[in-house]
Amino acid sequence: MAEETKNNIEDEEIEEVAENAVEAAVEEAEESESKIAETDEEDDEEESNAEKKESKVVDDILEIVESTLLTVFVIIMIFTYLLHPVTVMGPSMENTLLGKDRIFMSTVYSGPHYGDIIIINNDYAYLLDGEGKVYQKDINGSRLKECIIKRVIAEPGQTINIDAENQEVTVDGKVLNEPYIKDVMNFNPCAFDFPLTVPEGYYFVMGDNRTVSADSRNGEVGLIKKDEIYGKALLRYYHSDKLNFKLLMFNNK
């Protein structure tokens, strides 16, 4: 009987030890799982932060690219539709503009009006016949069949008179105050009789250096058709072989 009791006690102790071992193993397994879960959470957090950083870098690059492309687009639009660089050739606009001066011309403008400096495609000369009607003269072979730059003196519908002897230009009966001219006018034969009323759609132009300028007085230039005007000079940015900025807008009031 005593031996059975002893065996029962030993069995109970063994069971208790086994239970304790199982409990310890379960606790250890739970702790391991918890540590693994924490590690996984830390890895997920690090991965998420890395993805956020990578996404931010990509966004920053895309923003820079977008900004650069927008800037380039704006510059292209400006120089395509608003501003065109032009190099002045010859002395006809001295002293306002010298040969090799560089200017910006705008193709978007109002007018042009008296005093504006315009760039002209001189493919043809427009003159008046005996009845006062405009006709187109072919100037192939002429040195003046090129792009020229002059100043507007009379607009469509205005009447211009040139008194070479008194060195006066009159528009609609008013003598012009011309602070821009370099020298007196020459006495070469003119393509028109004065006074002259400028036909609709045409302009009368002259150079600031009146002695040498081939302008509307010349039979190979004549009246300037509005459709032959490339644009209006706005700004001189290069003068006398150096950067030199000057607005070319004329106050005609």
C-alpha positions as CSV (number, residue, x, y, z in Angstrom):
1,M,0.0,0.0,0.0
2,A,2.8,2.4,0.9
3,E,4.5,1.5,-2.3
4,E,1.4,2.4,-4.4
5,T,1.1,5.7,-2.5
6,K,4.7,6.4,-3.3
7,N,4.2,5.6,-7.0
8,N,1.1,7.9,-7.1
9,I,3.1,10.7,-5.5
10,E,5.9,10.3,-8.1
11,D,3.4,10.2,-10.9
12,E,1.8,13.4,-9.6
13,E,5.2,15.1,-9.4
14,I,6.1,13.9,-12.9
15,E,2.8,15.3,-14.2
16,E,3.4,18.6,-12.4
17,V,6.9,18.8,-13.8
18,A,5.5,18.0,-17.3
19,E,2.8,20.6,-16.9
20,N,5.2,23.2,-15.8
21,A,7.5,22.3,-18.7
22,V,4.6,22.6,-21.1
23,E,3.5,25.9,-19.6
24,A,7.1,27.2,-19.8
25,A,7.3,26.1,-23.4
26,V,4.0,27.8,-24.3
27,E,5.1,31.0,-22.6
28,E,8.4,30.9,-24.4
29,A,6.6,30.3,-27.7
30,E,4.3,33.2,-27.0
31,E,7.2,35.5,-26.2
32,S,8.9,34.4,-29.4
33,E,5.8,35.1,-31.4
34,S,5.5,38.5,-29.8
35,K,9.1,39.3,-30.5
36,I,8.6,38.2,-34.1
37,A,5.5,40.3,-34.4
38,E,7.3,43.3,-33.0
39,T,10.1,42.7,-35.4
40,D,7.7,42.4,-38.3
41,E,6.0,45.7,-37.2
42,E,9.4,47.4,-37.1
43,D,10.3,46.1,-40.5
44,D,6.9,47.2,-41.9
45,E,7.4,50.7,-40.4
46,E,10.9,51.0,-41.8
47,E,9.7,49.8,-45.2
48,S,6.8,52.2,-45.1
49,N,9.2,55.1,-44.2
50,A,11.5,54.1,-47.0
51,E,8.6,54.0,-49.5
52,K,7.5,57.5,-48.3
53,K,11.0,58.9,-48.8
54,E,11.2,57.3,-52.2
55,S,7.8,58.7,-53.2
56,K,8.8,62.2,-52.0
57,V,12.0,62.1,-54.0
58,V,10.0,61.1,-57.1
59,D,7.5,63.9,-56.5
60,D,10.3,66.4,-56.1
61,I,11.9,65.3,-59.4
62,L,8.6,65.4,-61.2
63,E,7.9,68.9,-59.8
64,I,11.4,70.1,-61.0
65,V,10.8,68.6,-64.4
66,E,7.4,70.1,-64.7
67,S,8.6,73.5,-63.6
68,T,11.5,73.4,-66.1
69,L,9.3,72.3,-69.0
70,L,6.8,75.1,-68.1
71,T,9.6,77.7,-68.1
72,V,11.0,76.5,-71.4
73,F,7.5,76.5,-72.9
74,V,6.9,80.1,-71.7
75,I,10.2,81.2,-73.2
76,I,9.5,79.5,-76.5
77,M,6.0,81.2,-76.6
78,I,7.5,84.6,-75.8
79,F,10.2,84.4,-78.5
80,T,7.8,82.9,-81.0
81,Y,4.8,85.2,-80.7
82,L,6.0,88.3,-78.7
83,L,9.7,89.0,-79.1
84,H,12.1,88.4,-82.1
85,P,15.8,89.4,-82.1
86,V,16.7,91.5,-85.1
87,T,20.1,92.9,-86.2
88,V,20.1,96.3,-87.7
89,M,22.0,96.7,-91.0
90,G,23.2,100.0,-92.5
91,P,23.2,103.6,-91.3
92,S,19.7,104.7,-92.3
93,M,18.4,104.9,-88.7
94,E,21.4,106.7,-87.1
95,N,21.7,108.0,-84.5
96,T,18.8,106.1,-83.0
97,L,20.1,102.7,-84.2
98,L,23.5,102.0,-85.6
99,G,24.6,99.2,-87.9
100,K,25.0,95.9,-86.0
101,D,22.7,97.1,-83.2
102,R,20.4,94.4,-81.9
103,I,16.8,94.9,-81.0
104,F,13.8,93.0,-79.9
105,M,10.8,93.2,-82.3
106,S,7.3,92.4,-81.3
107,T,4.8,90.9,-83.7
108,V,1.9,91.7,-81.3
109,Y,1.3,95.5,-81.3
110,S,-1.3,98.2,-81.8
111,G,-1.0,100.5,-84.8
112,P,1.6,101.1,-85.9
113,H,1.4,104.8,-85.3
114,Y,3.5,107.9,-86.0
115,G,7.0,107.6,-84.5
116,D,7.0,103.8,-84.2
117,I,10.0,102.0,-85.6
118,I,8.9,99.1,-87.8
119,I,10.6,96.2,-89.5
120,I,9.4,95.7,-93.1
121,N,9.4,92.9,-95.7
122,N,10.3,95.0,-98.8
123,D,9.5,92.4,-101.5
124,Y,7.7,95.0,-103.6
125,A,7.4,98.7,-103.9
126,Y,3.9,100.2,-103.8
127,L,3.6,103.4,-105.8
128,L,0.7,105.6,-107.2
129,D,-0.3,105.7,-110.8
130,G,-1.5,108.8,-112.7
131,E,-5.0,108.4,-111.2
132,G,-3.7,108.1,-107.7
133,K,-4.3,104.4,-107.4
134,V,-1.8,102.1,-105.8
135,Y,0.1,99.7,-108.0
136,Q,2.7,97.1,-107.1
137,K,6.2,97.5,-108.6
138,D,8.5,94.4,-109.0
139,I,11.9,95.3,-107.5
140,N,13.7,92.0,-108.3
141,G,17.4,92.6,-108.5
142,S,17.3,95.7,-106.3
143,R,19.5,95.9,-103.2
144,L,16.4,97.1,-101.4
145,K,14.5,93.8,-101.9
146,E,15.2,92.8,-98.3
147,C,14.1,93.4,-94.7
148,I,14.3,97.1,-93.9
149,I,13.8,99.1,-90.7
150,K,12.2,102.6,-90.8
151,R,10.1,105.0,-88.7
152,V,6.4,105.6,-89.4
153,I,5.8,109.3,-90.4
154,A,2.3,109.2,-91.8
155,E,-0.6,106.8,-91.2
156,P,-3.4,105.7,-93.6
157,G,-5.7,108.7,-94.4
158,Q,-3.2,111.3,-93.3
159,T,-1.8,113.9,-95.7
160,I,2.0,114.4,-95.7
161,N,4.0,117.2,-97.2
162,I,7.8,117.3,-97.4
163,D,9.5,120.7,-97.8
164,A,13.1,119.8,-98.5
165,E,14.1,123.4,-98.9
166,N,13.0,124.3,-95.4
167,Q,13.7,120.9,-94.0
168,E,10.2,120.4,-92.7
169,V,7.8,117.5,-92.7
170,T,4.1,118.3,-92.3
171,V,1.3,115.9,-91.5
172,D,-2.3,117.1,-91.7
173,G,-1.0,120.7,-91.8
174,K,1.1,120.3,-88.6
175,V,4.9,120.6,-88.8
176,L,6.4,117.6,-87.1
177,N,8.8,118.0,-84.2
178,E,11.5,115.4,-85.0
179,P,14.1,115.1,-82.3
180,Y,15.2,111.7,-83.6
181,I,16.6,112.8,-87.0
182,K,20.4,112.9,-87.5
183,D,20.8,115.3,-90.4
184,V,19.0,117.3,-93.0
185,M,17.1,115.7,-95.8
186,N,18.6,115.1,-99.2
187,F,17.3,116.6,-102.4
188,N,17.1,113.4,-104.5
189,P,14.1,113.0,-106.7
190,C,11.1,111.6,-104.8
191,A,8.7,108.9,-106.0
192,F,5.7,111.0,-105.1
193,D,4.3,114.4,-105.6
194,F,3.5,116.3,-102.4
195,P,1.3,116.9,-100.6
196,L,0.3,113.2,-100.6
197,T,-2.7,111.6,-98.9
198,V,-1.6,108.1,-97.7
199,P,-4.1,105.4,-99.0
200,E,-5.9,103.2,-96.6
201,G,-3.9,100.1,-95.6
202,Y,-0.5,101.8,-96.3
203,Y,2.1,103.9,-94.4
204,F,4.7,106.5,-95.3
205,V,8.0,105.8,-93.6
206,M,11.4,107.5,-93.4
207,G,14.7,106.8,-91.8
208,D,16.2,108.9,-89.0
209,N,19.3,109.5,-91.1
210,R,17.5,111.4,-93.9
211,T,20.5,112.0,-96.0
212,V,21.2,108.4,-96.7
213,S,18.0,106.6,-96.0
214,A,16.2,104.7,-98.8
215,D,12.6,105.0,-97.6
216,S,9.1,105.8,-98.9
217,R,10.6,108.7,-100.9
218,N,12.5,106.0,-102.9
219,G,10.8,104.4,-105.9
220,E,12.1,101.0,-104.8
221,V,10.4,101.2,-101.4
222,G,7.4,103.5,-101.8
223,L,4.4,103.1,-99.6
224,I,4.5,100.4,-97.0
225,K,1.6,97.9,-97.1
226,K,0.3,96.9,-93.7
227,D,0.6,93.2,-94.6
228,E,4.3,93.6,-95.3
229,I,5.1,94.8,-91.7
230,Y,6.8,92.1,-89.7
231,G,6.6,93.9,-86.4
232,K,7.4,96.9,-84.2
233,A,10.8,97.6,-82.5
234,L,10.5,97.6,-78.7
235,L,13.9,97.5,-77.1
236,R,17.5,97.9,-78.2
237,Y,19.7,95.6,-76.1
238,Y,23.0,95.7,-77.9
239,H,24.6,99.0,-79.1
240,S,28.1,100.0,-80.1
241,D,29.5,96.5,-79.6
242,K,28.2,96.2,-76.0
243,L,25.1,95.5,-74.0
244,N,23.1,98.7,-73.8
245,F,19.4,98.8,-73.2
246,K,17.1,101.4,-74.5
247,L,13.3,101.4,-75.0
248,L,12.3,102.3,-78.6
249,M,8.8,103.4,-77.7
250,F,8.1,106.9,-79.1
251,N,5.8,109.3,-77.3
252,N,3.9,110.9,-80.1
253,K,1.8,113.2,-78.0
